[in-house]
Amino acid sequence: MESFQEFLQTWPAARRADGAAEATPQSVLSVLDKEILQPEDFLTLLSPAAAPYLENMARRAHELTLRYFGRAVQLFSPLYISDICTNQCRYCGFNARNKQPRRHLTVHEAEAEAGVIADMGMQHILLLTGDARKVSSPEYIADVVRRIKPRFASIGIEVYAMTEEEYALMSAAGVDCMTMFQETYTPGLYDWLHPAGPKRDYAFRLAAPERAARAGMYSLGIGALLGLENFEQDAFAVGLHAWWLQRRFPGVEVGVSVPRICPHEGEFATRHIVDDRHFVQYVVATRCFLPRVGITCSTRENAFMRDHLVPLGVTRVSAGVSTAVGGRATKDSRNPGQFEIADHRGVKEMTTALAGIGYQTVLKDWEDSTADMTS
């Protein structure tokens, strides 16, 4: 069966660029009148021709979000359990060549950190590591998951790309969600951005969500790091990937994250700055194209931006965030974290802010069907 990489090749960069350039005001308005959009329609909504119709797109996105998600926003918190990494990603604070102090939590320390998050009332947690299999092995991650599982309704992972067998190990341990950022979908640029380390394997990373779905993951999250590539190129590729995954794995929940590059340890010159207007265009175009997909906006964005994106399509936000390893129960002031966060609100502040605009925060929205219902 055709892989996503094979399908993506039917949408080469030139086709995407031409499609965006050829869009007209009439074609934008025509797309907004459609009930079901196709990939070429999504490209039209990402095009320069769509910019004057951002308000129209926003109204449509708001209507679709209310229809499929109501006024509920899921909260989650990330937990960084290791920042030891063997990759040299040019844009990342965990780059192996950066000389900041590194830290790796023991299973006991990770449990203590997770306990602080659970005590906030949070029921959705996301575990993150650097890419260093000899330190943060799949078995280590599974051990952490098994230790903290009793305190959470849902555990996700955002780690290095794994084999199908390793994702099956994660699923058996209690992981139900995985997030895999391709960073950029342009192979040549991807190679330049990843000069050394296991992450250099573009194809293996691109197919990771497919392997996770086959291994039994309940939910898949994907995204590109906005600012690495031309806006229309990667924005379109992310939506196309989500669209393809929804059709290839209809029983799996598919989500999209919308991170923009932000300051971090080390130096990297952003080549394609995505301004606020393009960022909003990306969110509302994604919602119009994929009405049922969850959209996550992280603390890379400030409070004003995140609060205003919720009515336009964002359905999942983080709170009480630290991008440093530990940072809660086992603080280490020397650890700078993966990147600088822009929204420092905790769970109560986030809940109050969202309530102020008419939205309810959801800390727990589903149960593990394998849980013991007699306890």
C-alpha positions in Angstrom: 0.0 0.0 0.0 1.2 3.5 -0.8 3.1 5.3 1.9 2.7 8.9 2.7 6.2 9.6 1.3 5.1 8.1 -2.0 1.8 10.2 -1.9 3.7 13.4 -1.0 5.8 12.9 -4.2 2.7 13.6 -6.2 2.7 17.1 -4.7 6.3 18.2 -5.4 7.5 21.7 -4.4 6.9 23.1 -7.8 3.3 22.0 -7.9 2.7 23.5 -4.4 4.3 26.8 -5.4 2.4 27.0 -8.7 -0.9 26.2 -6.9 -0.4 28.9 -4.4 0.6 31.5 -7.0 -2.3 30.7 -9.3 -5.0 31.1 -6.7 -7.4 34.1 -7.3 -9.9 35.9 -5.1 -12.6 34.1 -6.9 -11.1 30.7 -6.2 -10.7 31.6 -2.5 -14.4 32.6 -2.2 -15.4 29.4 -4.1 -13.5 27.2 -1.7 -15.2 28.9 1.3 -18.5 27.9 -0.1 -17.6 24.2 -0.2 -18.7 21.8 2.5 -15.8 19.4 2.0 -12.4 20.6 0.9 -9.7 18.8 -1.1 -5.9 19.3 -0.9 -5.9 21.8 -3.7 -8.6 23.8 -1.9 -6.4 23.9 1.2 -3.5 25.2 -0.9 -5.8 28.0 -2.1 -6.6 29.0 1.5 -2.9 29.2 2.3 -2.1 31.3 -0.8 -1.4 35.1 -1.0 -4.8 35.5 -2.7 -6.5 34.4 0.5 -4.9 37.0 2.7 -7.6 39.7 2.1 -10.3 37.1 3.1 -8.8 36.2 6.5 -12.0 37.4 8.3 -14.1 35.2 6.0 -11.9 32.2 6.7 -11.9 33.0 10.5 -15.7 33.0 10.6 -15.8 29.7 8.7 -13.2 28.2 11.0 -15.1 29.4 14.1 -18.3 27.8 12.9 -16.6 24.5 12.2 -14.8 24.5 15.5 -18.0 25.0 17.4 -19.8 22.3 15.4 -17.2 19.6 16.0 -15.6 20.6 19.3 -18.0 22.9 21.1 -16.5 25.2 23.6 -14.1 22.7 25.1 -10.3 23.0 25.2 -8.1 20.2 26.4 -5.2 21.0 28.7 -2.0 19.0 28.9 1.5 19.5 30.3 4.8 18.4 28.9 7.4 16.6 31.0 11.0 16.6 29.7 12.7 13.6 31.2 16.1 13.8 29.3 17.9 16.4 27.2 20.9 14.2 26.3 20.9 14.1 22.5 23.1 12.8 19.7 21.6 14.9 17.0 23.0 18.2 15.7 19.8 19.9 14.6 20.8 23.4 13.7 17.6 25.0 15.1 17.3 23.1 18.5 18.6 23.9 21.9 19.3 20.2 22.5 21.8 20.2 19.7 24.6 17.9 20.8 27.2 20.6 20.0 25.6 23.0 22.5 27.6 22.9 25.7 24.9 23.7 28.2 24.5 21.3 31.2 22.5 18.1 30.4 20.3 16.1 32.6 18.6 12.7 32.5 16.0 11.8 35.1 15.9 8.4 36.8 12.5 6.7 36.7 12.0 7.7 40.4 12.8 11.4 39.5 10.4 11.3 36.5 7.7 9.9 38.8 8.2 12.8 41.2 8.0 15.3 38.4 4.9 13.7 37.0 3.3 13.8 40.5 3.6 17.6 40.6 1.8 17.7 37.2 -0.9 15.4 38.5 -1.4 17.4 41.6 -2.2 20.4 39.4 -5.3 18.4 38.3 -3.8 17.6 34.9 -4.8 14.3 33.4 -3.0 14.5 30.0 0.8 14.4 30.0 3.4 14.4 27.2 6.8 12.8 27.8 9.8 14.3 25.9 13.4 13.2 25.5 16.4 14.0 23.4 17.6 11.4 20.9 20.1 9.2 22.7 18.9 5.6 22.6 21.7 4.3 24.9 20.4 6.7 27.6 16.7 7.2 26.9 16.0 3.7 25.5 12.5 2.6 24.6 12.7 0.3 27.7 13.5 3.3 29.9 10.6 5.3 28.5 8.3 2.4 29.0 9.4 2.1 32.6 8.6 5.7 33.2 5.2 5.3 31.6 4.3 2.2 33.7 5.3 4.1 36.8 3.2 7.2 36.2 0.2 5.6 34.4 -2.0 5.2 37.5 -2.1 9.0 37.9 -3.1 10.0 34.3 -5.9 9.3 31.9 -3.7 9.8 28.9 0.1 9.6 28.3 1.7 10.8 25.1 5.3 10.7 23.9 7.3 13.2 21.8 10.6 11.4 21.4 12.8 10.0 18.6 11.3 8.0 15.7 10.8 4.3 16.7 10.3 1.0 15.0 6.8 -0.5 14.9 7.9 -3.0 17.5 9.1 -0.2 19.8 5.8 1.6 19.4 4.0 -1.6 20.3 6.1 -1.6 23.5 5.0 1.9 24.2 1.4 1.1 23.6 1.6 -2.0 25.9 3.2 0.1 28.6 0.3 2.6 28.5 1.1 5.2 25.9 -1.9 6.1 23.8 -0.7 9.2 21.9 2.5 10.0 19.9 3.7 13.3 18.4 6.2 13.4 15.6 7.3 16.7 14.1 8.8 16.3 10.7 10.3 19.8 11.2 10.3 20.4 7.4 8.9 18.3 4.6 11.5 19.4 2.1 14.1 16.6 1.8 17.1 18.8 0.8 16.5 21.4 3.5 15.9 18.6 6.0 19.3 17.1 5.2 21.0 20.5 5.7 19.2 21.1 9.0 20.2 17.7 10.3 23.9 17.3 9.5 24.6 14.5 12.0 22.7 12.1 14.2 20.0 9.4 13.8 17.4 12.1 13.1 19.1 12.6 9.7 17.0 9.8 8.3 14.2 11.7 6.7 12.2 8.7 5.4 12.3 6.9 8.7 11.0 9.9 10.6 8.3 10.7 8.0 6.9 7.1 8.3 6.9 7.1 12.1 3.2 8.0 12.5 2.2 5.2 10.2 4.3 2.7 12.3 2.7 4.0 15.5 -0.8 3.6 14.1 -0.1 0.1 13.1 1.3 -0.6 16.6 -2.0 0.4 18.2 -1.6 4.1 19.1 -4.9 5.8 19.7 -3.8 9.3 18.6 -1.2 10.7 16.3 0.2 14.3 16.3 2.2 15.8 13.5 3.6 19.2 12.6 6.4 21.3 11.0 8.5 23.9 12.7 7.3 27.1 11.0 10.1 29.3 9.9 12.4 26.7 8.5 10.8 26.6 5.0 8.7 28.8 2.8 5.3 29.2 4.5 3.0 27.6 1.9 5.4 24.6 1.4 5.4 23.2 4.9 2.0 24.5 6.0 0.5 22.6 3.0 2.6 19.5 3.6 1.4 19.2 7.3 -2.3 19.5 6.3 -1.8 17.0 3.5 -0.1 14.6 5.9 -3.0 14.8 8.4 -5.5 14.4 5.6 -3.7 11.3 4.4 -3.5 9.8 7.9 -7.2 10.3 8.5 -8.0 8.3 5.4 -5.3 5.6 5.9 -6.2 5.1 9.6 -9.8 6.1 10.1 -10.0 4.7 13.6 -7.1 6.8 14.8 -7.4 10.4 16.1 -5.1 12.8 14.1 -3.9 16.1 15.5 -1.8 19.0 14.1 0.5 21.2 16.1 1.5 24.7 14.9 4.9 25.6 16.4 6.8 28.6 15.3 10.6 28.7 15.8 11.5 30.8 18.9 14.7 31.6 20.8 16.8 28.8 22.2 20.3 27.8 23.3 22.7 28.2 20.4 22.4 30.4 17.3 20.2 29.9 14.2 19.0 32.5 11.7 15.4 32.0 10.8 15.2 32.2 7.0 11.4 32.3 6.6 9.9 34.3 9.4 6.1 33.5 9.8 4.4 36.7 10.9 1.2 36.7 13.0 -1.0 37.2 10.0 0.4 34.1 8.2 0.2 32.2 11.5 -3.5 32.9 11.9 -4.0 32.1 8.2 -2.4 28.7 8.8 -4.7 27.9 11.8 -7.9 28.9 10.1 -7.1 27.3 6.8 -6.2 24.0 8.6 -9.6 24.1 10.4 -11.5 24.8 7.2 -9.7 21.9 5.5 -9.7 19.4 8.4 -12.9 20.1 10.5 -12.4 17.2 12.8 -8.6 17.4 13.4 -7.4 18.6 16.8 -5.1 21.6 16.7 -2.5 22.2 19.4 -0.9 25.6 20.2 2.1 25.5 22.6 3.6 28.0 24.9 5.9 29.1 22.1 3.1 31.6 21.5 2.1 34.2 24.0 -1.1 34.3 26.0 -2.8 36.9 23.8 -2.2 34.8 20.6 -3.2 31.5 22.2 -6.4 32.9 23.7 -7.4 34.5 20.4 -6.7 31.3 18.4 -9.0 29.1 20.5 -12.3 30.4 18.9 -10.6 30.0 15.4 -9.6 26.4 15.7 -7.2 25.6 18.5 -8.6 22.8 20.6 -5.6 21.8 22.8 -3.2 23.9 24.8 -0.4 23.3 27.3 -0.3 24.9 30.8 2.2 24.8 33.7 5.0 24.3 31.2 8.7 23.9 31.8 11.0 22.9 28.8 13.8 22.1 31.2 14.5 18.5 32.3 13.0 18.3 35.8 12.1 21.9 36.6 9.4 21.1 39.1 10.1 18.6 41.9 13.8 18.3 41.0 14.8 21.8 39.9 18.2 22.5 38.4 18.7 26.2 37.6 21.6 25.4 35.3 19.4 23.7 32.7 18.1 26.2 30.2 15.4 24.1 28.6 14.8 23.4 24.9 13.4 26.8 24.0 12.1 30.0 25.6 8.4 29.8 26.4 6.2 32.9 26.0 3.1 31.9 28.1 3.9 31.0 31.7 0.4 30.5 32.9 -0.5 27.6 35.2 -3.6 25.5 35.1 -5.8 27.8 37.2 -4.7 30.9 35.2 -5.4 29.1 31.9 -8.8 27.9 33.1 -9.8 31.3 34.2 -8.6 33.0 31.0 -10.5 30.5 28.8 -13.6 30.8 30.9 -13.4 34.5 30.4 -13.9 34.0 26.6 -16.6 31.4 27.0 -14.6 28.2 26.9 -14.3 25.3 29.3 -11.1 23.5 30.0 -11.1 19.8 29.8 -8.6 18.0 32.1 -9.9 14.5 31.5 -12.1 13.7 28.5 -11.8 9.9 28.1 -11.1 6.7 30.0 -8.7 3.9 29.2 -11.0 1.1 28.1 -8.7 -1.5 29.5 -8.8 0.0 33.0 -10.3 -2.0 35.9 -13.8 -0.6 36.2 -14.3 -2.3 39.6 -11.7 -0.3 41.5 
